[in-house]
């Protein structure tokens, strides 16, 4: 098992990217698939912020970043549904 958080985060990012690519490759993705891909993108952004920028060690800043990611996610979801 990998103990260093950077290679674990890298492996998680690769896995999330492969899952996003597999979902996007479906012939008729539909709304649910698009929403899942948006969620995977937000999970990747949180992984990068928490691990590579080391916000996991600063709970106040991580909480703020989570709020910003949530707001961006809701905004993008709203724009997707309206458009």
BAZAGU-292398 format. One record per residue: residue number from 1; chain; x, y, z of N, C-alpha, C in turn. Coordinates in nm, 2 decimals, m for minus. Last residue first. Example, Ala and Ser with C-alpha at 12.3 -4.5 7.8 and 13.67 -1.06 7.14 Angstrom:
2, A, 1.28, m0.22, 0.71, 1.37, m0.11, 0.71, 1.29, 0.00, 0.79
1, A, 1.32, m0.57, 0.78, 1.23, m0.45, 0.78, 1.32, m0.33, 0.78
***
This chain:
83, A, m2.93, 2.55, m2.04, m2.89, 2.55, m2.18, m2.91, 2.43, m2.25
82, A, m3.02, 2.47, m1.79, m3.09, 2.57, m1.86, m3.06, 2.57, m2.01
81, A, m2.83, 2.27, m1.72, m2.97, 2.24, m1.73, m3.05, 2.34, m1.80
80, A, m2.59, 2.42, m1.74, m2.61, 2.30, m1.82, m2.75, 2.26, m1.83
79, A, m2.63, 2.61, m1.54, m2.61, 2.65, m1.68, m2.63, 2.54, m1.78
78, A, m2.64, 2.44, m1.32, m2.75, 2.52, m1.35, m2.74, 2.57, m1.50
77, A, m2.38, 2.33, m1.32, m2.50, 2.24, m1.33, m2.62, 2.32, m1.38
76, A, m2.23, 2.56, m1.28, m2.21, 2.49, m1.40, m2.33, 2.39, m1.43
75, A, m2.33, 2.63, m1.02, m2.34, 2.72, m1.13, m2.33, 2.65, m1.26
74, A, m2.25, 2.40, m0.87, m2.39, 2.44, m0.88, m2.41, 2.53, m1.00
73, A, m1.97, 2.42, m0.91, m2.04, 2.31, m0.95, m2.19, 2.33, m0.97
72, A, m1.92, 2.67, m0.78, m1.89, 2.65, m0.92, m1.96, 2.53, m0.98
71, A, m2.00, 2.60, m0.52, m2.06, 2.70, m0.59, m2.04, 2.70, m0.74
70, A, m1.81, 2.39, m0.47, m1.95, 2.36, m0.46, m2.03, 2.47, m0.54
69, A, m1.57, 2.54, m0.48, m1.59, 2.43, m0.57, m1.74, 2.39, m0.58
68, A, m1.61, 2.71, m0.26, m1.60, 2.77, m0.40, m1.62, 2.66, m0.50
67, A, m1.63, 2.53, m0.05, m1.74, 2.61, m0.08, m1.73, 2.67, m0.22
66, A, m1.37, 2.42, m0.07, m1.48, 2.33, m0.09, m1.61, 2.41, m0.12
65, A, m1.22, 2.64, 0.00, m1.21, 2.59, m0.13, m1.32, 2.49, m0.17
64, A, m1.30, 2.67, 0.27, m1.33, 2.77, 0.17, m1.32, 2.72, 0.03
63, A, m1.19, 2.43, 0.37, m1.34, 2.45, 0.38, m1.38, 2.56, 0.28
62, A, m0.92, 2.48, 0.33, m0.98, 2.37, 0.26, m1.14, 2.38, 0.25
61, A, m0.88, 2.69, 0.50, m0.87, 2.72, 0.36, m0.93, 2.60, 0.28
60, A, m0.93, 2.55, 0.75, m1.00, 2.67, 0.71, m1.00, 2.70, 0.56
59, A, m0.74, 2.34, 0.74, m0.88, 2.31, 0.74, m0.97, 2.44, 0.70
58, A, m0.47, 2.26, 0.61, m0.52, 2.39, 0.65, m0.67, 2.39, 0.64
57, A, m0.40, 2.02, 0.51, m0.34, 2.06, 0.63, m0.38, 2.19, 0.69
56, A, m0.52, 2.03, 0.27, m0.58, 1.93, 0.37, m0.52, 1.96, 0.50
55, A, m0.38, 2.18, 0.10, m0.49, 2.25, 0.17, m0.55, 2.16, 0.28
54, A, m0.17, 2.12, m0.07, m0.16, 2.09, 0.07, m0.26, 2.17, 0.15
53, A, m0.17, 2.12, m0.34, m0.16, 2.25, m0.28, m0.15, 2.24, m0.12
52, A, m0.19, 1.84, m0.37, m0.08, 1.91, m0.43, m0.06, 2.05, m0.37
51, A, m0.43, 1.78, m0.20, m0.30, 1.71, m0.19, m0.18, 1.79, m0.24
50, A, m0.64, 1.96, m0.23, m0.61, 1.90, m0.10, m0.47, 1.85, m0.09
49, A, m0.64, 2.03, m0.50, m0.63, 2.14, m0.39, m0.59, 2.08, m0.26
48, A, m0.66, 1.78, m0.62, m0.55, 1.86, m0.65, m0.53, 1.97, m0.54
47, A, m0.91, 1.70, m0.52, m0.79, 1.62, m0.49, m0.67, 1.70, m0.51
46, A, m1.08, 1.89, m0.63, m1.06, 1.89, m0.48, m0.94, 1.81, m0.44
45, A, m1.06, 1.83, m0.90, m1.01, 1.96, m0.85, m0.99, 1.96, m0.70
44, A, m1.17, 1.57, m0.90, m1.03, 1.59, m0.94, m0.98, 1.73, m0.89
43, A, m1.43, 1.64, m0.83, m1.36, 1.56, m0.74, m1.21, 1.56, m0.77
42, A, m1.50, 1.79, m1.05, m1.50, 1.86, m0.92, m1.42, 1.77, m0.82
41, A, m1.50, 1.58, m1.24, m1.41, 1.69, m1.25, m1.39, 1.77, m1.13
40, A, m1.71, 1.42, m1.14, m1.57, 1.37, m1.14, m1.47, 1.48, m1.16
39, A, m1.92, 1.60, m1.19, m1.89, 1.56, m1.05, m1.75, 1.50, m1.04
38, A, m1.92, 1.60, m1.47, m1.90, 1.72, m1.40, m1.86, 1.69, m1.25
37, A, m1.99, 1.33, m1.51, m1.85, 1.38, m1.56, m1.82, 1.51, m1.49
36, A, m2.25, 1.33, m1.41, m2.14, 1.25, m1.35, m2.00, 1.29, m1.38
35, A, m2.37, 1.49, m1.60, m2.36, 1.54, m1.46, m2.26, 1.46, m1.38
34, A, m2.35, 1.33, m1.82, m2.28, 1.46, m1.82, m2.27, 1.52, m1.68
33, A, m2.51, 1.12, m1.74, m2.36, 1.09, m1.77, m2.29, 1.23, m1.76
32, A, m2.75, 1.24, m1.73, m2.70, 1.18, m1.61, m2.55, 1.16, m1.63
31, A, m2.81, 1.33, m2.00, m2.78, 1.42, m1.89, m2.71, 1.36, m1.77
30, A, m2.63, 1.14, m2.26, m2.74, 1.19, m2.18, m2.70, 1.28, m2.07
29, A, m2.45, 0.99, m2.44, m2.43, 1.01, m2.30, m2.55, 1.05, m2.22
28, A, m2.44, 0.77, m2.66, m2.54, 0.86, m2.63, m2.54, 0.89, m2.48
27, A, m2.19, 0.62, m2.66, m2.25, 0.68, m2.79, m2.35, 0.78, m2.76
26, A, m1.93, 0.70, m2.43, m2.06, 0.64, m2.46, m2.12, 0.70, m2.58
25, A, m1.71, 0.85, m2.36, m1.71, 0.77, m2.49, m1.84, 0.70, m2.52
24, A, m1.75, 0.96, m2.12, m1.77, 1.05, m2.23, m1.77, 0.97, m2.36
23, A, m1.69, 0.74, m1.96, m1.82, 0.79, m1.96, m1.85, 0.88, m2.08
22, A, m1.41, 0.72, m2.01, m1.50, 0.61, m2.04, m1.65, 0.65, m2.05
21, A, m1.32, 0.97, m1.91, m1.31, 0.94, m2.06, m1.40, 0.82, m2.10
20, A, m1.38, 0.93, m1.64, m1.44, 1.04, m1.72, m1.44, 1.01, m1.87
19, A, m1.21, 0.72, m1.59, m1.36, 0.70, m1.57, m1.43, 0.81, m1.65
18, A, m0.97, 0.84, m1.63, m1.01, 0.72, m1.71, m1.16, 0.70, m1.70
17, A, m0.98, 1.03, m1.43, m0.97, 1.07, m1.57, m1.01, 0.96, m1.66
16, A, m0.98, 0.87, m1.20, m1.09, 0.96, m1.23, m1.09, 1.01, m1.37
15, A, m0.73, 0.75, m1.23, m0.85, 0.67, m1.23, m0.97, 0.75, m1.26
14, A, m0.56, 0.98, m1.21, m0.56, 0.89, m1.33, m0.69, 0.81, m1.34
13, A, m0.62, 1.06, m0.95, m0.65, 1.15, m1.06, m0.65, 1.07, m1.19
12, A, m0.53, 0.84, m0.80, m0.67, 0.87, m0.80, m0.71, 0.96, m0.92
11, A, m0.26, 0.86, m0.86, m0.33, 0.74, m0.90, m0.48, 0.76, m0.90
10, A, m0.21, 1.10, m0.73, m0.18, 1.09, m0.87, m0.26, 0.97, m0.93
9, A, m0.26, 1.03, m0.47, m0.34, 1.14, m0.54, m0.33, 1.13, m0.69
8, A, m0.06, 0.85, m0.43, m0.20, 0.81, m0.41, m0.29, 0.91, m0.48
7, A, 0.17, 1.01, m0.46, 0.14, 0.90, m0.56, 0.00, 0.85, m0.55
6, A, 0.12, 1.19, m0.23, 0.13, 1.24, m0.37, 0.11, 1.13, m0.47
5, A, 0.11, 1.05, 0.02, m0.01, 1.10, m0.04, 0.00, 1.14, m0.18
4, A, 0.27, 0.74, 0.08, 0.29, 0.88, 0.04, 0.17, 0.94, m0.02
3, A, 0.20, 0.48, 0.10, 0.18, 0.57, 0.22, 0.19, 0.71, 0.18
2, A, 0.05, 0.22, m0.08, 0.12, 0.35, m0.09, 0.09, 0.44, 0.03
1, A, 0.08, m0.12, 0.00, 0.00, 0.00, 0.00, 0.09, 0.12, 0.00
***
